[in-house]
Amino acid sequence: MATFDVQAFKDRFRQRAVAVEERGIPPLEGEARRRYIEAAQQDFVDFSLVADAEVSVEDGTLVMRMPLGEDGADA
């Protein structure tokens, strides 16, 4: 099995977050536009969380630690 490159994994998620932020909005109107924008915002948050996470491989398991808020209690 190939070696898992933690930094490359995080870099891919950072690139996805940037791509979501930079992409335009297709010609949608009304409710479809609102749903598209909401989905893009959620994609950005999700990709950014993974990109900023502390990622390691421990005993063959991918472990990601993501602080939520300043003290980790804003879940």
N, CA, C and O atoms as CSV, one atom per row, in Angstrom:
chain,resi,resn,atom,element,x,y,z
A,1,MET,N,N,0.836,-1.183,0.000
A,1,MET,CA,C,0.000,0.000,0.000
A,1,MET,C,C,0.879,1.245,0.000
A,1,MET,O,O,1.908,1.273,0.676
A,2,ALA,N,N,0.489,2.270,-0.748
A,2,ALA,CA,C,1.253,3.503,-0.835
A,2,ALA,C,C,1.211,4.242,0.496
A,2,ALA,O,O,0.263,4.105,1.269
A,3,THR,N,N,2.236,5.015,0.745
A,3,THR,CA,C,2.292,5.826,1.956
A,3,THR,C,C,1.298,6.972,1.845
A,3,THR,O,O,1.198,7.625,0.806
A,4,PHE,N,N,0.566,7.206,2.925
A,4,PHE,CA,C,-0.423,8.283,2.956
A,4,PHE,C,C,0.296,9.596,3.248
A,4,PHE,O,O,0.982,9.718,4.263
A,5,ASP,N,N,0.141,10.568,2.368
A,5,ASP,CA,C,0.776,11.867,2.514
A,5,ASP,C,C,-0.210,12.836,3.171
A,5,ASP,O,O,-1.089,13.386,2.507
A,6,VAL,N,N,-0.053,13.036,4.477
A,6,VAL,CA,C,-0.969,13.878,5.250
A,6,VAL,C,C,-1.005,15.301,4.688
A,6,VAL,O,O,-2.082,15.875,4.527
A,7,GLN,N,N,0.151,15.866,4.394
A,7,GLN,CA,C,0.183,17.250,3.918
A,7,GLN,C,C,-0.497,17.388,2.555
A,7,GLN,O,O,-1.209,18.364,2.320
A,8,ALA,N,N,-0.289,16.432,1.665
A,8,ALA,CA,C,-0.950,16.480,0.357
A,8,ALA,C,C,-2.465,16.387,0.532
A,8,ALA,O,O,-3.213,17.065,-0.173
A,9,PHE,N,N,-2.920,15.553,1.468
A,9,PHE,CA,C,-4.342,15.420,1.775
A,9,PHE,C,C,-4.907,16.768,2.225
A,9,PHE,O,O,-5.941,17.213,1.728
A,10,LYS,N,N,-4.222,17.409,3.168
A,10,LYS,CA,C,-4.681,18.712,3.655
A,10,LYS,C,C,-4.636,19.763,2.551
A,10,LYS,O,O,-5.530,20.605,2.457
A,11,ASP,N,N,-3.603,19.719,1.719
A,11,ASP,CA,C,-3.481,20.685,0.617
A,11,ASP,C,C,-4.639,20.554,-0.368
A,11,ASP,O,O,-5.145,21.558,-0.869
A,12,ARG,N,N,-5.061,19.316,-0.647
A,12,ARG,CA,C,-6.202,19.118,-1.557
A,12,ARG,C,C,-7.470,19.750,-0.998
A,12,ARG,O,O,-8.251,20.332,-1.750
A,13,PHE,N,N,-7.683,19.647,0.291
A,13,PHE,CA,C,-8.872,20.254,0.887
A,13,PHE,C,C,-8.769,21.771,0.908
A,13,PHE,O,O,-9.777,22.461,0.755
A,14,ARG,N,N,-7.563,22.301,1.095
A,14,ARG,CA,C,-7.379,23.759,1.034
A,14,ARG,C,C,-7.684,24.242,-0.377
A,14,ARG,O,O,-8.346,25.264,-0.553
A,15,GLN,N,N,-7.206,23.514,-1.386
A,15,GLN,CA,C,-7.477,23.877,-2.782
A,15,GLN,C,C,-8.976,23.837,-3.078
A,15,GLN,O,O,-9.491,24.692,-3.800
A,16,ARG,N,N,-9.669,22.857,-2.527
A,16,ARG,CA,C,-11.120,22.772,-2.726
A,16,ARG,C,C,-11.826,23.956,-2.076
A,16,ARG,O,O,-12.766,24.505,-2.650
A,17,ALA,N,N,-11.386,24.353,-0.889
A,17,ALA,CA,C,-11.993,25.501,-0.209
A,17,ALA,C,C,-11.801,26.767,-1.042
A,17,ALA,O,O,-12.732,27.557,-1.201
A,18,VAL,N,N,-10.606,26.956,-1.567
A,18,VAL,CA,C,-10.327,28.125,-2.408
A,18,VAL,C,C,-11.177,28.081,-3.673
A,18,VAL,O,O,-11.714,29.105,-4.097
A,19,ALA,N,N,-11.301,26.905,-4.276
A,19,ALA,CA,C,-12.095,26.775,-5.501
A,19,ALA,C,C,-13.556,27.136,-5.250
A,19,ALA,O,O,-14.181,27.794,-6.081
A,20,VAL,N,N,-14.103,26.712,-4.115
A,20,VAL,CA,C,-15.491,27.043,-3.780
A,20,VAL,C,C,-15.636,28.553,-3.623
A,20,VAL,O,O,-16.606,29.148,-4.091
A,21,GLU,N,N,-14.661,29.160,-2.960
A,21,GLU,CA,C,-14.701,30.599,-2.714
A,21,GLU,C,C,-14.608,31.397,-4.014
A,21,GLU,O,O,-15.216,32.460,-4.136
A,22,GLU,N,N,-13.851,30.889,-4.981
A,22,GLU,CA,C,-13.602,31.632,-6.215
A,22,GLU,C,C,-14.612,31.357,-7.331
A,22,GLU,O,O,-14.709,32.132,-8.282
A,23,ARG,N,N,-15.350,30.276,-7.222
A,23,ARG,CA,C,-16.258,29.947,-8.326
A,23,ARG,C,C,-17.449,30.900,-8.358
A,23,ARG,O,O,-17.897,31.415,-7.333
A,24,GLY,N,N,-17.931,31.108,-9.554
A,24,GLY,CA,C,-19.084,31.972,-9.730
A,24,GLY,C,C,-20.385,31.236,-9.440
A,24,GLY,O,O,-20.407,30.022,-9.233
A,25,ILE,N,N,-21.446,31.994,-9.431
A,25,ILE,CA,C,-22.766,31.413,-9.221
A,25,ILE,C,C,-23.417,31.233,-10.587
A,25,ILE,O,O,-23.496,32.181,-11.368
A,26,PRO,N,N,-23.881,30.026,-10.876
A,26,PRO,CA,C,-24.534,29.806,-12.172
A,26,PRO,C,C,-25.836,30.609,-12.248
A,26,PRO,O,O,-26.324,31.101,-11.230
A,27,PRO,N,N,-26.382,30.739,-13.426
A,27,PRO,CA,C,-27.600,31.543,-13.592
A,27,PRO,C,C,-28.822,30.859,-12.965
A,27,PRO,O,O,-29.616,30.211,-13.647
A,28,LEU,N,N,-28.938,31.024,-11.674
A,28,LEU,CA,C,-30.056,30.457,-10.926
A,28,LEU,C,C,-30.880,31.595,-10.344
A,28,LEU,O,O,-30.369,32.694,-10.127
A,29,GLU,N,N,-32.146,31.330,-10.094
A,29,GLU,CA,C,-33.011,32.355,-9.521
A,29,GLU,C,C,-33.724,31.823,-8.293
A,29,GLU,O,O,-33.893,30.615,-8.126
A,30,GLY,N,N,-34.129,32.724,-7.456
A,30,GLY,CA,C,-34.982,32.414,-6.321
A,30,GLY,C,C,-34.431,31.361,-5.389
A,30,GLY,O,O,-33.284,31.430,-4.946
A,31,GLU,N,N,-35.276,30.381,-5.099
A,31,GLU,CA,C,-34.955,29.327,-4.136
A,31,GLU,C,C,-33.745,28.506,-4.569
A,31,GLU,O,O,-32.924,28.135,-3.731
A,32,ALA,N,N,-33.622,28.219,-5.851
A,32,ALA,CA,C,-32.477,27.451,-6.345
A,32,ALA,C,C,-31.175,28.210,-6.099
A,32,ALA,O,O,-30.165,27.607,-5.740
A,33,ARG,N,N,-31.193,29.502,-6.287
A,33,ARG,CA,C,-30.001,30.336,-6.030
A,33,ARG,C,C,-29.635,30.314,-4.549
A,33,ARG,O,O,-28.467,30.169,-4.188
A,34,ARG,N,N,-30.647,30.459,-3.699
A,34,ARG,CA,C,-30.406,30.449,-2.251
A,34,ARG,C,C,-29.806,29.112,-1.816
A,34,ARG,O,O,-28.850,29.084,-1.041
A,35,ARG,N,N,-30.364,28.003,-2.312
A,35,ARG,CA,C,-29.843,26.677,-1.957
A,35,ARG,C,C,-28.410,26.496,-2.454
A,35,ARG,O,O,-27.577,25.929,-1.747
A,36,TYR,N,N,-28.119,26.973,-3.665
A,36,TYR,CA,C,-26.768,26.863,-4.222
A,36,TYR,C,C,-25.764,27.623,-3.347
A,36,TYR,O,O,-24.690,27.109,-3.034
A,37,ILE,N,N,-26.118,28.831,-2.965
A,37,ILE,CA,C,-25.228,29.652,-2.130
A,37,ILE,C,C,-25.022,29.011,-0.762
A,37,ILE,O,O,-23.900,28.980,-0.255
A,38,GLU,N,N,-26.085,28.503,-0.166
A,38,GLU,CA,C,-25.959,27.824,1.130
A,38,GLU,C,C,-25.056,26.607,1.035
A,38,GLU,O,O,-24.223,26.376,1.912
A,39,ALA,N,N,-25.220,25.823,-0.031
A,39,ALA,CA,C,-24.384,24.633,-0.222
A,39,ALA,C,C,-22.918,25.025,-0.407
A,39,ALA,O,O,-22.028,24.364,0.128
A,40,ALA,N,N,-22.664,26.087,-1.154
A,40,ALA,CA,C,-21.290,26.549,-1.366
A,40,ALA,C,C,-20.671,27.012,-0.052
A,40,ALA,O,O,-19.502,26.733,0.215
A,41,GLN,N,N,-21.440,27.712,0.763
A,41,GLN,CA,C,-20.926,28.161,2.057
A,41,GLN,C,C,-20.586,26.967,2.945
A,41,GLN,O,O,-19.554,26.965,3.616
A,42,GLN,N,N,-21.440,25.964,2.952
A,42,GLN,CA,C,-21.186,24.771,3.760
A,42,GLN,C,C,-19.986,24.004,3.228
A,42,GLN,O,O,-19.174,23.508,4.009
A,43,ASP,N,N,-19.864,23.899,1.904
A,43,ASP,CA,C,-18.687,23.246,1.312
A,43,ASP,C,C,-17.413,23.944,1.760
A,43,ASP,O,O,-16.440,23.289,2.132
A,44,PHE,N,N,-17.417,25.279,1.724
A,44,PHE,CA,C,-16.233,26.037,2.125
A,44,PHE,C,C,-15.866,25.737,3.575
A,44,PHE,O,O,-14.701,25.489,3.885
A,45,VAL,N,N,-16.851,25.760,4.456
A,45,VAL,CA,C,-16.597,25.479,5.871
A,45,VAL,C,C,-16.044,24.063,6.040
A,45,VAL,O,O,-15.048,23.864,6.736
A,46,ASP,N,N,-16.684,23.086,5.410
A,46,ASP,CA,C,-16.242,21.695,5.541
A,46,ASP,C,C,-14.821,21.502,5.030
A,46,ASP,O,O,-13.989,20.904,5.712
A,47,PHE,N,N,-14.540,22.006,3.831
A,47,PHE,CA,C,-13.199,21.861,3.268
A,47,PHE,C,C,-12.160,22.584,4.126
A,47,PHE,O,O,-11.055,22.077,4.320
A,48,SER,N,N,-12.508,23.760,4.637
A,48,SER,CA,C,-11.579,24.513,5.477
A,48,SER,C,C,-11.298,23.802,6.790
A,48,SER,O,O,-10.160,23.795,7.260
A,49,LEU,N,N,-12.329,23.198,7.392
A,49,LEU,CA,C,-12.118,22.451,8.637
A,49,LEU,C,C,-11.116,21.326,8.441
A,49,LEU,O,O,-10.214,21.142,9.259
A,50,VAL,N,N,-11.272,20.577,7.366
A,50,VAL,CA,C,-10.338,19.473,7.103
A,50,VAL,C,C,-8.947,20.027,6.812
A,50,VAL,O,O,-7.954,19.495,7.307
A,51,ALA,N,N,-8.866,21.089,6.014
A,51,ALA,CA,C,-7.567,21.662,5.655
A,51,ALA,C,C,-6.819,22.194,6.878
A,51,ALA,O,O,-5.589,22.156,6.922
A,52,ASP,N,N,-7.562,22.689,7.866
A,52,ASP,CA,C,-6.943,23.274,9.057
A,52,ASP,C,C,-6.791,22.287,10.210
A,52,ASP,O,O,-6.234,22.629,11.253
A,53,ALA,N,N,-7.277,21.081,10.027
A,53,ALA,CA,C,-7.245,20.082,11.097
A,53,ALA,C,C,-5.825,19.596,11.360
A,53,ALA,O,O,-4.946,19.659,10.500
A,54,GLU,N,N,-5.640,19.115,12.572
A,54,GLU,CA,C,-4.411,18.402,12.902
A,54,GLU,C,C,-4.659,16.963,12.450
A,54,GLU,O,O,-5.532,16.282,12.988
A,55,VAL,N,N,-3.900,16.508,11.474
A,55,VAL,CA,C,-4.137,15.194,10.873
A,55,VAL,C,C,-2.930,14.304,11.122
A,55,VAL,O,O,-1.782,14.721,10.968
A,56,SER,N,N,-3.219,13.068,11.510
A,56,SER,CA,C,-2.145,12.097,11.704
A,56,SER,C,C,-2.672,10.707,11.374
A,56,SER,O,O,-3.878,10.489,11.255
A,57,VAL,N,N,-1.748,9.786,11.233
A,57,VAL,CA,C,-2.102,8.380,11.057
A,57,VAL,C,C,-1.566,7.671,12.292
A,57,VAL,O,O,-0.362,7.643,12.545
A,58,GLU,N,N,-2.496,7.096,13.057
A,58,GLU,CA,C,-2.132,6.420,14.293
A,58,GLU,C,C,-2.622,4.979,14.236
A,58,GLU,O,O,-3.821,4.724,14.125
A,59,ASP,N,N,-1.699,4.055,14.311
A,59,ASP,CA,C,-2.031,2.621,14.246
A,59,ASP,C,C,-2.882,2.297,13.030
A,59,ASP,O,O,-3.824,1.510,13.124
A,60,GLY,N,N,-2.559,2.898,11.889
A,60,GLY,CA,C,-3.270,2.608,10.650
A,60,GLY,C,C,-4.617,3.298,10.528
A,60,GLY,O,O,-5.392,2.978,9.626
A,61,THR,N,N,-4.914,4.241,11.420
A,61,THR,CA,C,-6.183,4.957,11.396
A,61,THR,C,C,-5.933,6.442,11.182
A,61,THR,O,O,-5.080,7.035,11.843
A,62,LEU,N,N,-6.678,7.040,10.258
A,62,LEU,CA,C,-6.581,8.476,10.024
A,62,LEU,C,C,-7.282,9.187,11.175
A,62,LEU,O,O,-8.456,8.937,11.447
A,63,VAL,N,N,-6.555,10.072,11.847
A,63,VAL,CA,C,-7.096,10.814,12.986
A,63,VAL,C,C,-7.050,12.298,12.645
A,63,VAL,O,O,-6.006,12.838,12.279
A,64,MET,N,N,-8.207,12.944,12.773
A,64,MET,CA,C,-8.277,14.385,12.511
A,64,MET,C,C,-8.822,15.069,13.750
A,64,MET,O,O,-9.867,14.691,14.279
A,65,ARG,N,N,-8.092,16.091,14.210
A,65,ARG,CA,C,-8.538,16.879,15.350
A,65,ARG,C,C,-8.860,18.274,14.841
A,65,ARG,O,O,-8.016,18.956,14.258
A,66,MET,N,N,-10.125,18.686,15.079
A,66,MET,CA,C,-10.596,19.973,14.588
A,66,MET,C,C,-11.150,20.780,15.743
A,66,MET,O,O,-12.228,20.470,16.251
A,67,PRO,N,N,-10.431,21.816,16.168
A,67,PRO,CA,C,-10.967,22.640,17.244
A,67,PRO,C,C,-12.202,23.396,16.741
A,67,PRO,O,O,-12.201,23.943,15.638
A,68,LEU,N,N,-13.235,23.417,17.551
A,68,LEU,CA,C,-14.467,24.111,17.200
A,68,LEU,C,C,-14.614,25.323,18.121
A,68,LEU,O,O,-15.030,25.194,19.272
A,69,GLY,N,N,-14.271,26.480,17.606
A,69,GLY,CA,C,-14.300,27.683,18.414
A,69,GLY,C,C,-12.980,27.856,19.141
A,69,GLY,O,O,-12.081,27.023,19.029
A,70,GLU,N,N,-12.874,28.948,19.889
A,70,GLU,CA,C,-11.617,29.267,20.561
A,70,GLU,C,C,-11.251,28.256,21.639
A,70,GLU,O,O,-10.078,27.917,21.797
A,71,ASP,N,N,-12.242,27.771,22.382
A,71,ASP,CA,C,-11.932,26.812,23.452
A,71,ASP,C,C,-12.407,25.405,23.149
A,71,ASP,O,O,-12.331,24.525,24.006
A,72,GLY,N,N,-12.901,25.184,21.927
A,72,GLY,CA,C,-13.350,23.866,21.530
A,72,GLY,C,C,-14.732,23.516,22.040
A,72,GLY,O,O,-15.182,22.383,21.869
A,73,ALA,N,N,-15.417,24.467,22.666
A,73,ALA,CA,C,-16.716,24.179,23.270
A,73,ALA,C,C,-17.887,24.733,22.471
A,73,ALA,O,O,-19.025,24.656,22.932
A,74,ASP,N,N,-17.644,25.285,21.298
A,74,ASP,CA,C,-18.710,25.908,20.515
A,74,ASP,C,C,-19.392,24.932,19.572
A,74,ASP,O,O,-19.924,25.354,18.545
A,75,ALA,N,N,-19.394,23.669,19.878
A,75,ALA,CA,C,-19.984,22.668,18.985
A,75,ALA,C,C,-21.491,22.766,18.931
A,75,ALA,O,O,-22.135,21.992,18.223
